[in-house]
Amino acid sequence: MPHRIPLAEPDLTGNEARYLAECVESTFVSSVGPFVERFESMVAEASGATGAVAVSSGTCGLHAALTAVGVRAGDLVILPSLTFIASANAVAHCGATPWILDVDPLSWNLDPALVETCLATETTMHADGRVIHRESGRRVAAILPVHTLGLAAEMAPIVAAAKARGLPVIADAAAALGARQHGRPVGALGADLSVFSFNGNKTVTCGGGGAIVGDDPRLLALVRHLTTTARVGADYDHDRVGFNYRMTNLQAAVGCAQMERLERFVAAKRRIRAAYDAAFAALSDRVAPFPEPAGNAGACWFSGFVDRRADPDGVAGLRARLKAAGIDARPFWKPIHLQPPYREAPRTPQPVCEGLWWRVVTLPCATALPEADQQRVILAVRALLTDG
């Protein structure tokens, strides 16, 4: 039996072991240590932002960011349905509810035209500046676009719609470090705060962890305050309900070693995506590539294809046959509006999401994927697609 080809495993062949040994030797293994500050600086610079706050996970980062911009119990937060459930969970952790919008078929990201239409036709601007969702009477507190697959959402019109109404924008950039849009990195696209994840399957990993980036020093200071238990001074005084969302020096040490190779990792991801797209181009009647609209250079976190068949069982069967051949092929996120915790949340019709998510087949795309393994994947996919 040929060896199994995993979907996305980390490349830990840089300075990870050496930096971890430094942590152990220094005894700085918890949330205090030089690697945390170094990692924050590296992430801020790579994202095009002024500063960064390292945290224990991307989900915690989203929760802290939403809290920092004033999202509270009873509010609504606009976000796309096609996202990992953590985006919606972070909203719920604030006591708020997602307002779930469909996505743009050309990018799989939050549809800017739909954002503007919903705000223009379904909300009212209160005299005190609040944006009120007319049907529910709830305050709309923020917009949370997601950079799906590491491809930036079209931020300019989303930010414009938000600014016209005084709404903050928090970008879920979990897998988008290294992506650019119209020449600008994702932390410089107009969001008040952007949040990255460094989970084990991300292009850059700390084994876990996240980071919140932005340009407003006062907002970043509030984020840091909230994520470090809202402690005031050296004694045990705390001025509000805070969170213990700190990243450890051990995690940051791994992250620093990973960030040293960010450009190499993103280049590898793009090569892998391009190889799959070229290999399956002749099968365009059966499959479509993952999106990348003009003006974007995505981080290509995952690669694969969209099965054009209107047959969910057939698509699932294709993934199962690839797995049986030792190739880790997986589905993509089930949309938020179909998840039990959010079935009662307000939403738009979802024709794009509902016609897309189950057709997606993700394929092995680790940054260190050997060319021979990728060719084995390509040959197996071609054989299965041509067999029917």
N, C-alpha and C positions, 0 to 999 in steps of 0.2 A: 504494500500500500504506500503510495507517495506520501511524503510529509505533509502535514496540514499547513496551509497558508493563512495566517490570521488576518483579520480585517485591518487593525491598526495597532501595532505595538510600538513602544517608545524606543528610541535609539539613545542608549545610555553609555556610549563609548567615548565620551569626551572627558571633561574634568569632574564629572559627578562624584566618583569615588574619592578623589583627592580632596574636593571641597567638603564632603561629608566627614572625612577623617579630620580635617581642620576643626570642624564643629565639635567632634568628640574630644579632640585634644584640648581645645579651649574651654570645654564644658558649656559653651553657649549653644544649647540645643533647643531652647524654648523660643519665646517670642521676642527675646532680646538678642541682638547679635549683628555683626557687620554685614552679613549676607542679605538681611532683610532690606536694609537701606540701599545696598548695591542693586538688588533685584528691582526695587521700586524705580530707581533711576534708569535702569536699562529698559524697563517696560515703558516708562514715560517717554523716553527718547524714541523708541521704536514705534510708538503709537502716534507720535506727533503732538503729544499733550505736554502741558507744563509740569504736571506732577502726577504721582500715583500713590495709592494706598494699598498695600498688600493685605489680603484677607484669606480666610480659611477655605473658601470655596466660591465659585461663581454665583451660586444661589445666594449665599450670604452677602456677596457684593451687591447683587441686585436689591436685596431687601434693605441693606443699609443705604444704598443710593436713593431708593424710593422714599425711605423714611427721611433722609436728609433734605429732600426737596418738598417735603410736607404732605406726602400721601398718608392718609389716615383712615380709620374705620369708617365704612359707609361710602367711600369714594368709588369712582370708576377709573380704570386705567385702560387706555386703548392699546391693544397689542394684536399681532397676527395669530391666526389659528394654527398655522404651520410653524410650530416651534416645539422644542423640548418642554415638557411640562414644568420644568423649573422656572421658566419665565412667568407662567401664571401663578405658580406656588409663591413666588416672591411677592406678587401683588396680594395674594390671600394672606400671607404672613403679616402684612400691614393692616389686615382687617378690611381691605378693599376687595373689589370684584373686577375681574377682567371684562372689558367691552371688546368682544372678539370680532375682528374684521378678516375678510378674505384677503388673499394675496394676489400680487401681480403675476400673471402666467409667464411673463418674460424673465422674471427674476426669482420667483418664489418668495419674495419679501413683501412686507407690508405695502399695500397699494396706495401710493400718495393721493391719487385722485379720489379713491374711496374715503380716505381720511378726511379730505377737504369736504366731500359731499356729506358725509355723516355729521361733521361738525356744523356745516352750514344749514342742514335741514333738520337735524334731530337735537340740536342744543340751543339754548338761549343764554345770552350774556346778561348776568345779573348786574344790578347797579353797583354792587360792591366788588365787581370784577370776577366773580365766580362764573365758571362755565357749567351750566346745569343741563343735564340730560332730561329732556322734557318728559318722556314716558315714565321714567322712574323717579324723577325729582332729585336724583343724586348729583353730586358735584363731580365733574370730570377733572381729575387731578394731575394727569400726566399722560404722555404718549411714550410707549415702549416699543420702538422698532427693533427687529432682530436681524442680524447679519447672517442669514441662513447659509450654511455650508462654508462660512468664511467669505461670502460675497456681500459687500456692503449694500444695504438698502439705499434707495435713492433719497438721500437725506435732505437735499436742498428744499424741495417742496414740503416735506414733512416738517422741517424746522420752521419754514415760513408760515405754515398753517398754525403751528404751535405758538410762535412768537406773536402772531396777529391776535391771539387770544390769551396771552400771558401764561401759557402752559409750559412746564419744563419737559425736556426730552431726555430720557434715560435709554441709552442704546445697549441692547444685549449683544455684545461683540464676542461672545464666548469663544468662538473658534476663528476669529477674524484677524488675529495679530499677524501682521505682514501683508494684509490686503491694502489696496489703494483704490480710490475712486477719483476720476478726473485729476490724477496725479497726486492726490493728498492721502496720507495714511488715515486709518479709520478713527483715530482719536482726534482728528482735526476736521471733522465733517459737520460740526455745529451742535452736537449733543451737549447738554449740560454736563453729563457724566457718561462714560462708557465703561462697560464691565467685561473683563476677560475671565476665562476659565483656564485652569492648568491641570485639569483632570488627566488621568493616565492615557486617554486616547486622543488628547489634543496634540497639535503639531509641536508645541512646546509644553512640557509637563513639569510639575513639581511633585508628582505623585498625587497631588490634590492641590487645592488652593485657587485663588483668584486675585484680581487686582481691579481697582476702580481708578480711572484716570479722568482728568479734566484740566481746565485752565483757570478756574476761579479759586484763588488760594483760600478764601473764607469758606467756600463750600467744601473744599478738600479737607480743611481743618476740622469742619464739623463731621465729615465722614470719619476721619481718624479718631475723633473724640467718641463718636457713637460706637465704633468697632473695637474700642479699647475700654469698654465698660463705663464710659462717660465719667472717668475719674478726674477729679480736680486737684492738682497739686500732688505732693508726695505722700500725704496722708490718705486715709480711706474715706474720702469725701467724694460723693458722686452727685451731679446736679440734675440728672435725668435718667430715664430708663435706657441703659446702653446694652451692648452685646459684646460677648467675648468672641470676636470674629478674627482674631489675630493669626497671621501666618507664622509658623515657626522658622527659626534659623536653619533647621535641617531642610525643610521644604525649600526655602529660599536658596540654599546652597545648590540644590539640584537645579532649581530654576535658573540661577546664574550660569551654570555650565551649559544649560540648554539654550539660553538667550545668546550665548557666544556663537551659536551655530544657527540662529534664526534664519538668516538669509539662505543658507545652504538647505535648511529643512524646507522652506517655502519653495525654493527652486525645485527640489525633488518632488514635492507635491504637485507642482505644475507640470513637470515632465511626465509624471504618472498619469495625470488627467489627460494630457495631450496624446499620450500613447493609446489610451483606451478610446478616446474620441476618434483617432485616426483608424484604429483597428476595426471599429464598428460602423464607420461611415458608409460602407457598402451595404449595410443592413438597415438603412434608414427607413425602410418600410415597416420594420419590426421594432426598432428602438430609436430613441432620441437622446442626445447628450444632456448633461447637466447644464444649467444656464450660465451665461456670462455676457450680459449686455455690453454694448459699446461704452467705452469710458471706464471700464472696470478691469482691475487686475486682482482677481480673487485669491484668497489664500488656499483655495482648493483643499479644504480640510478632508472631505470625503470625495471619492470618485465612484463612478458607476454609470448607469444609464436608466432611462425610463422605458419600460415595456409598453408599447402602444396598444397591446391587446386589451379589449374590454372584458377581461376574464380574471378576476381576482384569484381564483383557485389555480389558474394556469401560471400566474406570476409567482404565487407562493410555491407552486410545484417546481418552478425553475430554480428558485433559491434553494429549495430542499435538495434538488439533484446536484447543485454545485457543492453544497455542504457534504453530501454523500461522497463526492469526489475529492474531499479534503480542502475545499476552497470556502473560506468564510464569507458568505454572501448574506446580507441582512436586509430587512425592510427599513423604512425611514419612519420618522415620527408620526404617530397617530395624532391627528389634529386635536387641539384643545377643546373644541366645541363637542367632540365625541367622547371626551373623558368624563366619567361619572361625577367628579367633584364640580364640574363646570357646565353641566348640561342645562342648568337654569340661568346661566349668565346671559346678558344681552349679547346679540350677535347679528351680523349681516347674513344674508344668504351666502353659502359657501361653495359655489359651483367649481371654482378652481381647486380648492383644497380637496373636496370630495372626489374630484376626478383625477387627482394626482397622487396622493400620498401612498396608496397601496400599489401603485405601478413602479415605484422606485426600487431599484436593486443596487445596493452599495457593494463595492468590490474591494479586495485588499489594496491598501494604499499607504502602508507604513513608509516613513521617510527612508528607511533602509531596505525597502523591498528589492530583492535581487531581480535583475532583468529577466533571468530565466524563470523565476516564479511568476512574474507578470505575463510572460509569454504563455506559460501553462494556463493561467487564468483566461487569457484571450482565446486560446485554442478551445478550451472547454466551453466557454460562452458561445463561441461561433458554432461549435458542434451542436449544442443544445438548441440554439435558435434556428439553425437550418433543419434540424430534425422536427421542428414544429413545437 
